[in-house]
Amino acid sequence: MDRRQFANLAAATLASFTFPSSLTAAATQTEKPTLADANRVMEEAMRGPRLQMAMLVYPQFTALDLIGPHTMLASLMNVDVHLVWKDKQPVPIDRGGLAIVPTTTLRDCPKDLDLLFVPGGAEGTSAVMNDDAVLDFLADRGSRAKYVTSVCTGSLLLGCAGLLKGYRATSHWVALELLPLVGATPVQERVVEDRNRITGAGVSAGIDFGLVVAARLRGRVYAEMLQLVNEYNPQPPFDAGTPAKAGPGMTAHLRSALGPTIEEFRACAKKAREAKRV
């Protein structure tokens, strides 16, 4: 969706409602943006230099970890989103036979980034948690990036690159307890912000993460327009999205099934510590 298409859709949607005449800095939940507010943030988004964002992809990562955030970030306008891997061959995701095609390589990715992002997965994540080429790339770009971010077990990969030491962070619920091994303080929240580190919980939390980042970079009004244009209004048919909601039986089953993967994460995190990356 280009700038004109987004602007027309947003304007048409907003124009179909009756809003208060202004949006104050101390807006309440009952106050909504005006058409003028929507037009203003769209124009502001086109000012200044283009934002440079790098989103790591790697074999057997979880697609939704990337696609949710990518949908939001690529809609910010005046932005270049680079999908980064060692080469430009299609990268297989962890299920279903799909693949993502990188747009640039670790070597050719811009040096100075506005945002660095890492998705998660299971076996795919553990396979790169001790990959020197990947960790060197993350450590280098992350040392200068305006924002260092992840979704799901991508936070473990950031941690292995030494980028979460002393930061609060989150991860998929099965991996949350491992964050101290890579220097982070675990926080059981959907999205965790600590200075310029922004981490999302498991898989579907990437959509929430993407909206939080959009608000950081373009403001709340722009983020709310993204939420509206993507019709993000979660109404899940079941209420089992966290261990507390799913209950001990289902949680215990999944912890057992994922046990070998978690132990592999643990071993990789310890190896990163021994290598003094953390």
C-alpha positions as CSV (number, residue, x, y, z in Angstrom):
1,M,0.0,0.0,0.0
2,D,1.6,3.3,-1.0
3,R,1.2,6.7,0.7
4,R,-1.7,7.9,-1.4
5,Q,-3.7,4.7,-1.0
6,F,-3.1,4.7,2.8
7,A,-4.0,8.3,3.1
8,N,-7.2,7.9,1.1
9,L,-8.3,4.9,3.0
10,A,-7.5,6.5,6.4
11,A,-9.2,9.7,5.5
12,A,-12.3,8.0,4.2
13,T,-12.6,5.8,7.3
14,L,-12.1,8.7,9.7
15,A,-14.5,11.0,7.7
16,S,-17.3,8.5,8.3
17,F,-17.3,9.2,12.0
18,T,-18.1,12.2,14.1
19,F,-15.1,13.3,16.2
20,P,-14.4,16.0,18.7
21,S,-12.9,19.2,17.2
22,S,-9.4,18.7,18.6
23,L,-7.1,16.1,20.1
24,T,-5.3,17.4,23.2
25,A,-2.0,16.1,24.7
26,A,-4.0,14.7,27.6
27,A,-6.4,12.7,25.4
28,T,-8.7,10.3,27.1
29,Q,-10.1,7.1,25.7
30,T,-13.3,8.8,24.6
31,E,-11.5,11.4,22.5
32,K,-10.6,10.4,18.9
33,P,-8.5,11.9,16.2
34,T,-10.0,14.4,13.8
35,L,-9.6,14.3,10.1
36,A,-7.1,17.2,10.5
37,D,-5.1,15.1,12.9
38,A,-5.0,12.2,10.5
39,N,-3.8,14.4,7.6
40,R,-1.2,16.1,9.8
41,V,0.5,12.8,10.9
42,M,0.5,11.5,7.4
43,E,2.3,14.6,6.2
44,E,4.7,14.5,9.1
45,A,5.6,10.9,8.3
46,M,7.0,12.0,4.9
47,R,9.4,14.6,6.4
48,G,13.0,14.0,7.3
49,P,15.3,11.2,6.2
50,R,14.0,7.8,5.4
51,L,14.1,5.4,8.3
52,Q,16.3,2.3,7.9
53,M,15.1,-0.9,9.4
54,A,16.7,-4.4,9.4
55,M,14.6,-7.5,10.1
56,L,16.7,-10.7,10.4
57,V,15.4,-13.8,8.8
58,Y,17.0,-17.3,9.2
59,P,16.1,-20.9,8.4
60,Q,13.2,-22.3,10.4
61,F,12.1,-19.1,12.1
62,T,8.4,-18.6,12.8
63,A,6.7,-16.6,10.1
64,L,4.1,-14.7,12.2
65,D,6.9,-13.4,14.4
66,L,8.1,-11.5,11.4
67,I,4.9,-10.9,9.3
68,G,2.9,-9.1,12.0
69,P,5.6,-6.6,12.8
70,H,6.6,-6.2,9.1
71,T,3.0,-5.4,8.2
72,M,3.1,-2.5,10.7
73,L,6.6,-1.3,10.1
74,A,6.4,-1.3,6.3
75,S,3.3,0.9,6.5
76,L,5.1,3.7,8.3
77,M,5.9,5.4,5.0
78,N,9.3,7.0,4.2
79,V,11.0,3.8,5.4
80,D,13.2,1.1,4.0
81,V,12.7,-2.3,5.5
82,H,15.5,-4.7,4.8
83,L,15.0,-8.5,5.2
84,V,18.5,-9.7,6.1
85,W,20.3,-13.1,5.9
86,K,23.6,-14.5,4.8
87,D,22.6,-14.7,1.2
88,K,19.5,-13.8,-0.9
89,Q,18.2,-17.4,-1.4
90,P,14.7,-18.1,-0.1
91,V,14.7,-18.8,3.6
92,P,12.3,-21.6,4.7
93,I,10.1,-20.9,7.7
94,D,9.4,-23.5,10.4
95,R,6.2,-25.0,9.0
96,G,4.0,-25.4,6.0
97,G,6.6,-25.1,3.2
98,L,6.6,-21.3,2.9
99,A,9.8,-19.3,2.4
100,I,10.8,-15.7,2.8
101,V,13.2,-14.0,0.3
102,P,15.8,-11.8,1.9
103,T,16.4,-8.4,0.3
104,T,20.0,-7.9,1.5
105,T,22.8,-9.7,3.2
106,L,24.4,-9.4,6.6
107,R,27.4,-7.8,4.9
108,D,25.5,-5.3,2.8
109,C,22.8,-4.3,5.3
110,P,23.1,-0.6,6.2
111,K,25.5,0.1,9.0
112,D,23.4,2.6,10.9
113,L,19.8,1.6,11.6
114,D,16.8,3.2,13.1
115,L,15.5,-0.2,14.1
116,L,17.0,-3.8,14.3
117,F,14.5,-6.6,14.7
118,V,14.8,-10.3,15.4
119,P,12.0,-12.9,15.1
120,G,11.9,-16.2,17.1
121,G,11.2,-19.8,16.5
122,A,12.2,-23.1,18.0
123,E,14.9,-25.2,16.5
124,G,15.7,-22.5,14.0
125,T,16.4,-20.0,16.8
126,S,18.7,-22.4,18.7
127,A,20.6,-23.1,15.5
128,V,21.7,-19.4,15.2
129,M,22.1,-18.6,18.9
130,N,25.8,-19.5,18.6
131,D,26.3,-18.6,15.0
132,D,29.3,-16.2,15.1
133,A,28.3,-14.5,11.8
134,V,24.8,-13.8,13.0
135,L,25.8,-12.7,16.5
136,D,28.6,-10.4,15.1
137,F,26.1,-8.8,12.8
138,L,23.5,-8.2,15.6
139,A,26.2,-6.9,18.0
140,D,27.5,-4.5,15.4
141,R,24.2,-3.1,14.1
142,G,22.6,-3.2,17.6
143,S,25.4,-1.1,19.1
144,R,24.3,1.8,16.9
145,A,20.6,1.2,16.2
146,K,18.1,3.7,17.6
147,Y,15.9,0.7,18.6
148,V,16.9,-2.9,19.2
149,T,13.8,-5.1,19.1
150,S,12.5,-8.7,19.0
151,V,9.4,-10.9,19.2
152,C,9.1,-14.3,20.8
153,T,12.4,-16.2,21.3
154,G,14.1,-13.6,19.2
155,S,15.0,-12.0,22.5
156,L,17.2,-14.9,23.3
157,L,19.1,-14.3,20.1
158,L,19.5,-10.6,21.0
159,G,20.7,-11.7,24.4
160,C,23.3,-14.1,23.0
161,A,24.6,-11.1,21.0
162,G,25.1,-9.2,24.2
163,L,22.3,-6.7,23.5
164,L,20.0,-7.3,26.5
165,K,22.4,-7.2,29.4
166,G,20.8,-5.0,32.1
167,Y,17.6,-4.6,30.2
168,R,14.0,-5.7,31.0
169,A,12.6,-8.0,28.3
170,T,10.0,-10.6,27.4
171,S,9.9,-13.7,25.3
172,H,7.6,-16.6,24.6
173,W,6.2,-17.9,27.9
174,V,8.1,-21.2,27.6
175,A,11.4,-19.3,27.3
176,L,10.9,-16.4,29.7
177,E,12.8,-18.1,32.5
178,L,15.9,-18.3,30.3
179,L,16.3,-14.6,29.8
180,P,18.6,-14.1,32.9
181,L,21.1,-16.5,31.3
182,V,21.6,-13.8,28.6
183,G,21.7,-10.9,31.1
184,A,18.1,-9.7,30.9
185,T,15.4,-9.3,33.5
186,P,12.3,-11.3,32.5
187,V,9.0,-9.5,32.5
188,Q,5.7,-11.4,31.8
189,E,4.0,-8.8,29.6
190,R,2.8,-8.6,26.0
191,V,5.3,-5.9,25.0
192,V,8.1,-4.6,27.2
193,E,9.9,-1.3,26.6
194,D,13.1,-0.5,28.4
195,R,14.9,2.5,27.0
196,N,15.6,1.7,23.4
197,R,14.9,-2.0,23.8
198,I,11.4,-3.2,22.8
199,T,10.6,-6.9,23.0
200,G,7.3,-8.7,22.3
201,A,6.0,-11.9,23.8
202,G,5.2,-15.0,21.8
203,V,4.2,-15.1,18.1
204,S,0.9,-13.1,17.8
205,A,2.3,-10.5,20.2
206,G,4.2,-9.2,17.2
207,I,1.1,-7.3,16.1
208,D,0.9,-5.5,19.4
209,F,4.7,-4.9,19.2
210,G,4.4,-3.4,15.8
211,L,1.8,-0.9,17.0
212,V,3.9,0.1,20.0
213,V,6.9,0.7,17.7
214,A,4.7,2.6,15.3
215,A,3.6,4.9,18.1
216,R,7.2,5.4,19.1
217,L,8.2,6.4,15.6
218,R,5.2,8.1,14.2
219,G,3.0,8.9,17.2
220,R,-0.2,7.5,18.7
221,V,-2.5,8.8,16.0
222,Y,-0.6,7.2,13.3
223,A,-0.4,3.9,15.2
224,E,-4.2,4.0,15.8
225,M,-4.7,4.5,12.1
226,L,-2.6,1.5,11.4
227,Q,-4.7,-0.5,13.9
228,L,-7.9,0.6,12.1
229,V,-6.7,0.0,8.5
230,N,-5.6,-3.5,9.5
231,E,-8.9,-4.0,11.5
232,Y,-6.9,-5.3,14.5
233,N,-9.7,-5.9,16.9
234,P,-8.9,-9.2,18.6
235,Q,-11.9,-11.3,19.6
236,P,-10.4,-14.8,19.9
237,P,-12.9,-17.7,19.9
238,F,-11.2,-19.3,22.9
239,D,-9.6,-18.0,26.0
240,A,-6.4,-20.0,26.3
241,G,-3.7,-17.7,25.1
242,T,-1.6,-17.7,28.3
243,P,-0.7,-20.5,30.8
244,A,-2.9,-18.8,33.4
245,K,-5.9,-18.9,31.0
246,A,-5.2,-22.3,29.5
247,G,-4.8,-24.0,32.9
248,P,-2.2,-26.3,34.4
249,G,-3.0,-29.4,32.3
250,M,-2.6,-28.0,28.9
251,T,0.4,-25.9,30.1
252,A,2.1,-29.0,31.5
253,H,1.6,-30.9,28.3
254,L,3.2,-28.2,26.2
255,R,6.0,-27.6,28.6
256,S,6.8,-31.3,28.3
257,A,6.5,-31.4,24.5
258,L,8.7,-28.3,24.2
259,G,11.2,-29.5,26.8
260,P,14.0,-30.6,24.5
261,T,13.8,-27.3,22.6
262,I,14.0,-25.3,25.9
263,E,17.0,-27.3,27.0
264,E,18.7,-26.6,23.7
265,F,18.0,-22.9,24.2
266,R,19.5,-23.2,27.7
267,A,22.6,-24.9,26.4
268,C,23.0,-22.2,23.7
269,A,22.6,-19.4,26.2
270,K,25.2,-20.9,28.5
271,K,27.6,-21.3,25.5
272,A,27.2,-17.6,24.7
273,R,28.0,-16.7,28.3
274,E,31.1,-19.0,28.2
275,A,32.2,-17.2,25.0
276,K,31.8,-13.9,26.9
277,R,29.3,-12.5,24.5
278,V,26.8,-11.9,27.3
